[in-house]
Amino acid sequence: MESDGDEEAAAPPGAAGAPAAGRLKGCPELMVDDDMREMAKTAAWSVSSCKPGNGVASLRDDNLDTYWQSDGAQPHLVNIQFQKKVQLQLVVLYVDFKLDESYTPSKISVRAGDGFHNLKEIKTVELSKPVGWVHISLSGADPRETFIHTFMLQVAVLSNHLNGRDTHVRQIKIYGPRPNHVPHQPFHFTSREFVTYSTIR
């Protein structure tokens, strides 16, 4: 079973008073809410550059010993394009400062849009010597904005630790809300509380 880790401080799911901003450290376990599902298995993945043998496939092989290594000028880009518009809530990356040192991202921007022509920045985060899974929530400042609706997501590594040029990212997973579990329910609820109380018992 998977449960949700807080975006900024690897706090337990639903932790009250968790910081809204800060430097992300990483979490040793991949923790995602049960009401989310991995969305990018059928998406088209591409990267701005890569070293031979360390390409985009290394981001999706479920192997923490492999990694994508960029080979070009910053920013280093990972592009995820979907066949239809999807609802996305969370980006989770695995990075390891202990192993990768100056190749470890220190600042990441997440962008969304219909395509390359109109990507807009959704969130920017800073990492502090992270080891583990880094959770980046895509929800807005408004509590009602629990997800974004997009055809494309781009993860941009803007800078690395120790002024490194190229980057290592070991895994990326993209999560969105699961389809409505309540039969004959016209509304799509995205929180467990709403789903729980959406039928007469």
N, C-alpha and C positions, 0 to 999 in steps of 0.2 A: 504494500500500500504506500502511496505517496501523499505527502502533505505539503502545504505551501510554506516556503521560506520567505521572510520579509526581504524586500528588495535591497534595503540599504545596510542592514546590520545583521543579517542572518538570524533574525529574531524568530521565535516560534510563530506558527500561523495565527493570525488575528491578534498578535501582541499589541496591547494598547500602549500608546505613547511612543511607538517606535519612531526613530528620527526620519524626517522626510527627505533629508539630504545628508551627504557625507561621503567618505571614502569607503568603497566596498572592499571587504577582506576575502570573501569566498566562504563556502560552506562545504564540509567534507562529504556530505550526503546530498544527493539530488532529491529535493523535497518540493513537491507540487501538489496542489489541492486535487482531491478526487473528482471535483467537478470541472477539471480542465483535461484536455487531451492534446497530444502532440499533433501539430497541424502540418508540418512541412515535409512529410514523407513522400508526397507526390509532387512537391514543388520543384521548380527548376532552380538549381543552385549554381552560382558562378562566383569567381573571385577576380579581383583586379590584377593579381599577379601571383605566381607561386614558383617555388623551387621544384625542379623535377623530383617526383616521388613524394612530394609533400603538398599535394593539391587539394582541391575542394572535397574529394572523397574522404579525406582524413577527418573532416569535421563531422561526418555522419556515420562513421564506422563503429560507434559505441566502444571504441578502444582508447583509453586514456593515455596509452603509451605512444600513440601516433599524434601528429599535429599538422595543421596547415602552416606553412611558412611562406610569407610574402617575399617578393623579390622585385622591389621597385620603390618609387617615391611614395611618401605618405600623402594623404591618408590611404590606408589599406582597406579595401572594401570587400564585403561579402554580400552578395545580392541573392535574395530569395523571392522568386516570382511564382505566383499562384495562378491556376487556370481560371479561377473565378474569385470574386470578392469574398474575403474571409474575415472572421472576427478573431482578433488576436489580443491576448492579455499579458503575455509574459515572454521575455527572451532570457534564456539561461545559457551561460557560457562556462566552459571549464578551462581555467588557466592555472599555471603553476609557476610562481616566481622562484621557488627553490630550485626547480629544474631549468627554467628558461631565462631567468635573470633579465638581462637587457632586452630580450625578445618579448617580455611580458607587457601587455597593454597597460597604460596608465590612464588613458582617457578614451572613452568610447561614446560615439553618437549613434543613436538609432533613428532611422528616417523611414517614412512611409509615403506611399502615393500610388497613382495608377500605373506609373512606369518611371523610367529614368528622367523623363522630361519635367515631372512636377513633384519630386520627392521633397517632403518637408520634415524638419527635425521634430521628433516626438520627445526625446529624452536624451540628455547628456549626463554621463556618470564618470566619476574618477575612481580609480582603483589604487589601493595601497598595499603593495606586495601581496597580492591575492594568491591563495592556494586553495583550489576547490571550485565549486559551482557558484557563479555570480548570478544573482537573480535581478533582472531589470524589469520592473513593472511598466506596462504601457498605459496604465490608467491615468486619467487626467486629474487636475486639481479638484474638479467637481466629483463628489462621491458617486454620482450617477454615471460618470464616464468610466465604466469598468473595463471597456475594451475599445480597440480601434477597428475600423472597417476598411480593409485595403486590399489591393491587388498585389502590392509589392512591399517588401521590407528590405532595408539596407542596414547592415551593421558596419560602421566605419571606425577603424582604429585610428585615432587622431594623433596619438603619441604613445611612446613606450617608456618603461622605467629606464633610468640611467642613460637617457637620451639615445636609446637604441634606435636603429633605422628600421630594420625588418621586424616582423612580429610572429609570434607563435600563438595559435588558439587551438585547443585540443578537441573541443566539442562545442556545437551550438544546437540548442533545441528551442523550438518555438511552440508556445501553447496558446490555446484558445478555449472558449467555453464548450463543454459537451452539449450535444443536442438535448432538447427538452425531454426529460424522462417521464413527464406526466402525460398520459394518453388523453386525447381530445381536449387538450389545453391550448387555446389559441395564442396565449402569450408565451414568449420565450424568456424565462427567468434565468438570470446568471448568478444568483446567490443561492446558497443552500437553504437559507432561511425562507426565502420566497417559495422555493420549490416545496419545502416541508409543509407550509401552510396554504398551499394553492388548491387543495382539495378538501372536501368535507369528509371527515372520518366517521 
